Amino acid sequence: MKAFSTHLFLMLLNAVSKLSWGVLYKLSDIVRFLIFDIGQYRKKVVLQNMRNSFPELSDTKIHEIAAKFYRNFTDIIFETIKLKSISREDLLDRIDLDVSILDDYYQKNQNLVVVAGHLGNWEMLNLFGSARLSHQMVVVYHELQNDAFEDWFKNVRTRFGTEMVTMKEAISKAMQPRDRPFVFILINDQSPVPEKAFWTRFLNQDTGVFRGVELIARRLNSPVLYMAILKNEAKRGFYRGYFKLITETPKQAPNNSILQAQIDFLEQDIVHQPDNWLWTHKRWKHPRPAHLNPLQLLQEIQSE
């Protein structure tokens, strides 16, 4: 029975993906009302995260930002479903992103490590990359527990040639040779195990950061770039992105400086568009440990 209901739901997703953008956004508005206004989905988490991040803002302003976020949240759900059937031309038209810096590295036959946060529709940007870039796209992701949903989303994400890599195999897959230069992409703003995390200040709070990005970057010794995707405020469902170089020599970079740069850039983008980040996640559920080892702090290291 469970397998049958899953099959029916996936058929529904496929049908929804073929609807027009206008109909999808009407459905998004309905679902937003149902899950946030009626269901109150994680509203306490969203509001507490925002209050802690922006203590200088009034409660009225916090609720104003939250209301915009709720719409973004359901928009991203329906936009992601649409990716199942979106044409390459439609996809490329919806994201304004200068990729010339990546094209330059491709001409130099260089692999890249790209780090990002949960800004805008990160799923759309990942698919855009495989549709537009000359590099092989390699994206690190968390597996879903339901095999049928896992297969459906993996099919969506790999439509234009992206290679998906699970978290547990990220380091080994990063070192694997490929036929052409690749971009290794990691979304790096989740909540890590506190005893293994790099600790810093982010949005006015003690925050742990996964260290895997820096470990992979040092092993590859490839240029590391920060990637952002911001909303086009004038056109629903359209985005603009940019890249910032963090370092071209990660082995010579100070310990955890790559992570600190990413966090600094991400914070700037969140402050600029506060409703554009994923606020439903319990990112600050772990307190900072009383004692940290040197690998968990920002410090200078000797060149290797």
C-alpha positions as CSV (number, residue, x, y, z in Angstrom):
1,M,0.0,0.0,0.0
2,K,2.8,2.4,0.9
3,A,4.6,1.6,-2.5
4,F,1.3,2.2,-4.3
5,S,0.7,5.6,-2.6
6,T,4.3,6.6,-3.3
7,H,3.9,5.7,-7.0
8,L,0.7,7.8,-7.2
9,F,2.4,10.8,-5.5
10,L,5.3,10.6,-8.0
11,M,2.8,10.5,-10.9
12,L,1.2,13.6,-9.4
13,L,4.6,15.4,-9.2
14,N,5.3,14.5,-12.9
15,A,1.9,16.0,-13.8
16,V,2.4,19.1,-11.8
17,S,5.8,19.6,-13.4
18,K,4.1,20.1,-16.7
19,L,1.8,22.9,-15.6
20,S,2.5,26.5,-16.6
21,W,4.5,28.8,-14.3
22,G,1.5,30.9,-13.6
23,V,-0.5,27.9,-12.4
24,L,2.4,26.6,-10.3
25,Y,2.7,29.9,-8.4
26,K,-1.0,29.9,-7.7
27,L,-0.6,26.4,-6.2
28,S,2.4,27.7,-4.3
29,D,0.3,30.5,-2.7
30,I,-2.4,27.9,-1.7
31,V,0.2,25.5,-0.2
32,R,1.9,28.4,1.6
33,F,-1.4,29.3,3.2
34,L,-2.1,25.7,4.2
35,I,1.3,24.8,5.7
36,F,2.3,28.1,7.3
37,D,-1.0,30.0,8.1
38,I,-3.0,26.9,8.9
39,G,-0.4,24.3,9.8
40,Q,2.0,26.8,11.4
41,Y,4.9,24.7,10.0
42,R,8.1,25.5,11.9
43,K,7.0,29.1,12.4
44,K,8.5,29.2,15.9
45,V,11.8,28.0,14.5
46,V,11.8,30.6,11.7
47,L,10.9,33.5,13.9
48,Q,13.4,32.6,16.6
49,N,16.2,32.2,14.1
50,M,15.4,35.6,12.6
51,R,15.1,37.3,16.0
52,N,18.5,35.9,17.1
53,S,20.1,36.8,13.7
54,F,18.7,40.4,13.6
55,P,18.3,41.6,17.2
56,E,18.2,45.2,16.0
57,L,15.0,44.6,14.0
58,S,11.5,45.2,15.4
59,D,9.1,42.3,15.7
60,T,6.9,43.9,13.0
61,K,9.9,43.8,10.6
62,I,10.8,40.2,11.5
63,H,7.2,39.1,10.7
64,E,7.4,41.0,7.4
65,I,10.6,39.2,6.4
66,A,9.1,35.9,7.6
67,A,6.0,36.4,5.4
68,K,8.2,36.9,2.3
69,F,10.3,33.8,3.3
70,Y,7.2,31.6,3.5
71,R,6.3,32.5,-0.1
72,N,9.8,31.8,-1.2
73,F,9.8,28.5,0.6
74,T,6.8,27.1,-1.3
75,D,7.9,28.8,-4.5
76,I,11.1,26.7,-4.4
77,I,9.1,23.5,-3.8
78,F,7.1,24.0,-7.0
79,E,10.0,25.4,-9.0
80,T,12.0,22.2,-8.1
81,I,9.1,20.0,-9.2
82,K,9.1,22.0,-12.5
83,L,12.7,21.1,-13.0
84,K,11.5,17.6,-13.9
85,S,10.2,18.9,-17.3
86,I,11.8,22.3,-17.7
87,S,13.5,22.9,-21.1
88,R,17.1,23.9,-21.2
89,E,16.2,27.2,-22.8
90,D,13.7,28.1,-20.1
91,L,16.1,27.1,-17.4
92,L,19.0,29.2,-18.9
93,D,16.6,32.2,-19.2
94,R,15.7,32.2,-15.6
95,I,19.1,32.7,-14.1
96,D,21.3,35.6,-14.7
97,L,24.8,34.3,-13.9
98,D,28.2,35.4,-15.3
99,V,30.1,32.1,-15.6
100,S,33.1,33.6,-17.5
101,I,35.4,33.0,-14.5
102,L,34.6,29.3,-14.6
103,D,35.1,29.3,-18.4
104,D,38.5,30.8,-17.9
105,Y,39.5,28.1,-15.5
106,Y,38.2,25.4,-17.9
107,Q,40.4,26.8,-20.6
108,K,43.3,26.3,-18.1
109,N,42.2,22.7,-17.5
110,Q,41.6,23.4,-13.8
111,N,39.2,21.7,-11.4
112,L,37.3,24.0,-9.0
113,V,35.7,23.7,-5.6
114,V,32.5,25.8,-5.3
115,V,30.9,26.4,-1.9
116,A,27.4,27.9,-1.4
117,G,24.5,28.2,1.1
118,H,20.8,27.6,0.9
119,L,20.1,30.9,-0.9
120,G,17.3,31.1,-3.5
121,N,16.6,28.0,-5.5
122,W,19.9,26.1,-5.1
123,E,18.4,23.1,-7.0
124,M,17.7,25.3,-10.0
125,L,21.2,26.7,-9.9
126,N,22.7,23.2,-9.8
127,L,20.7,22.2,-12.9
128,F,21.6,25.5,-14.6
129,G,25.3,24.7,-14.1
130,S,25.1,21.3,-15.8
131,A,23.2,22.9,-18.7
132,R,25.6,25.8,-19.2
133,L,29.1,25.0,-18.0
134,S,31.8,23.2,-19.8
135,H,33.1,21.6,-16.6
136,Q,31.7,18.3,-15.3
137,M,29.3,19.2,-12.4
138,V,29.8,17.2,-9.3
139,V,27.3,18.0,-6.5
140,V,27.4,16.7,-2.9
141,Y,24.0,15.9,-1.5
142,H,22.1,14.1,1.4
143,E,20.4,10.9,0.4
144,L,16.6,10.6,0.9
145,Q,15.4,7.6,3.0
146,N,12.7,6.7,0.6
147,D,14.3,5.0,-2.4
148,A,11.5,6.0,-4.8
149,F,11.8,9.7,-3.9
150,E,15.6,9.4,-4.0
151,D,15.4,8.0,-7.6
152,W,12.9,10.7,-8.7
153,F,15.0,13.6,-7.3
154,K,18.3,12.1,-8.6
155,N,16.7,11.9,-12.0
156,V,15.8,15.6,-11.9
157,R,19.2,16.6,-10.7
158,T,21.1,14.7,-13.3
159,R,19.0,15.6,-16.3
160,F,21.8,17.6,-18.0
161,G,24.7,15.5,-16.8
162,T,25.3,16.4,-13.2
163,E,27.1,13.8,-11.1
164,M,25.6,13.4,-7.7
165,V,27.8,12.4,-4.8
166,T,26.6,11.5,-1.3
167,M,28.2,13.2,1.8
168,K,29.8,9.9,3.0
169,E,31.7,9.4,-0.3
170,A,32.5,13.1,-1.0
171,I,36.2,13.0,-0.3
172,S,36.9,9.8,-2.2
173,K,34.8,11.0,-5.2
174,A,36.6,14.3,-5.2
175,M,39.9,12.6,-5.8
176,Q,38.5,10.4,-8.6
177,P,39.9,11.2,-12.1
178,R,37.4,12.4,-14.7
179,D,37.4,12.9,-18.5
180,R,37.3,16.7,-18.2
181,P,37.8,19.4,-15.5
182,F,35.1,19.3,-12.9
183,V,33.4,21.7,-10.5
184,F,32.9,20.1,-7.1
185,I,29.9,21.9,-5.4
186,L,29.0,21.8,-1.7
187,I,26.1,23.5,0.1
188,N,27.8,24.2,3.4
189,D,25.5,25.9,5.9
190,Q,23.9,23.0,7.7
191,S,24.3,22.1,11.4
192,P,27.4,19.9,11.9
193,V,28.5,17.7,14.8
194,P,29.7,20.4,17.3
195,E,32.9,18.5,18.4
196,K,34.2,18.3,14.7
197,A,33.0,21.7,13.5
198,F,34.8,24.9,12.8
199,W,33.3,27.5,15.2
200,T,32.8,31.2,14.3
201,R,30.3,34.0,14.6
202,F,27.6,34.1,12.0
203,L,24.4,36.2,12.1
204,N,25.2,37.3,15.7
205,Q,25.5,33.7,17.0
206,D,28.1,31.1,17.7
207,T,27.9,28.8,14.7
208,G,29.5,25.5,13.8
209,V,30.5,24.9,10.2
210,F,31.3,21.6,8.4
211,R,35.0,21.3,7.7
212,G,34.7,19.0,4.7
213,V,34.8,21.8,2.2
214,E,38.3,22.8,3.4
215,L,39.5,19.2,3.6
216,I,38.5,18.5,0.0
217,A,39.8,21.9,-1.3
218,R,43.3,21.2,0.3
219,R,43.4,17.7,-1.1
220,L,42.5,18.9,-4.6
221,N,44.5,22.1,-4.2
222,S,42.1,23.7,-6.7
223,P,40.7,27.2,-6.7
224,V,37.8,27.7,-4.3
225,L,34.9,30.0,-5.2
226,Y,31.9,31.2,-3.3
227,M,28.6,31.0,-5.2
228,A,25.4,32.9,-4.5
229,I,21.9,33.0,-6.0
230,L,19.7,36.0,-5.2
231,K,16.1,36.6,-6.1
232,N,15.1,38.9,-8.9
233,E,12.8,41.1,-6.9
234,A,10.9,42.2,-10.0
235,K,10.2,38.8,-11.5
236,R,9.0,35.8,-9.6
237,G,10.9,32.6,-10.4
238,F,13.9,34.5,-11.8
239,Y,17.3,34.7,-10.1
240,R,20.7,36.3,-10.4
241,G,23.9,34.8,-9.2
242,Y,27.6,35.6,-8.9
243,F,30.9,34.0,-7.9
244,K,33.6,35.3,-5.6
245,L,37.1,33.8,-5.5
246,I,38.1,32.7,-2.0
247,T,41.6,31.3,-2.8
248,E,43.5,29.8,-5.7
249,T,46.0,28.1,-3.3
250,P,44.0,26.3,-0.6
251,K,47.0,24.4,0.8
252,Q,48.7,27.7,1.6
253,A,45.5,29.3,3.1
254,P,45.2,29.8,6.9
255,N,43.4,27.0,8.6
256,N,39.6,27.4,8.3
257,S,40.0,30.7,6.4
258,I,38.1,29.2,3.4
259,L,35.2,28.5,5.7
260,Q,35.4,31.9,7.3
261,A,35.4,33.6,3.9
262,Q,32.3,31.6,2.8
263,I,30.5,32.4,6.0
264,D,31.3,36.1,5.7
265,F,30.1,36.2,2.1
266,L,26.9,34.3,2.9
267,E,26.1,36.6,5.8
268,Q,26.4,39.6,3.5
269,D,23.9,38.1,1.1
270,I,21.5,37.1,3.8
271,V,21.6,40.7,5.2
272,H,21.0,42.0,1.7
273,Q,18.0,39.6,1.1
274,P,17.0,38.2,4.5
275,D,13.9,36.4,3.1
276,N,16.0,34.5,0.6
277,W,17.7,32.1,3.0
278,L,16.3,28.8,4.4
279,W,15.2,29.7,7.9
280,T,13.2,26.6,8.7
281,H,16.4,24.6,9.5
282,K,17.5,24.3,13.2
283,R,21.0,25.5,12.5
284,W,21.8,26.6,16.0
285,K,20.5,23.6,17.9
286,H,24.0,22.7,19.1
287,P,25.8,25.0,21.6
288,R,29.4,25.8,21.1
289,P,31.6,23.3,23.1
290,A,33.4,24.8,26.1
291,H,36.8,23.6,24.8
292,L,37.8,23.6,21.1
293,N,40.9,22.0,19.6
294,P,43.1,24.1,17.2
295,L,41.5,22.5,14.1
296,Q,38.2,24.0,15.1
297,L,39.5,27.6,15.2
298,L,40.7,30.1,12.6
299,Q,44.5,30.1,12.7
300,E,47.7,30.4,10.6
301,I,49.3,27.3,9.2
302,Q,52.6,26.6,7.6
303,S,52.6,26.1,3.8
304,E,52.7,22.5,2.8
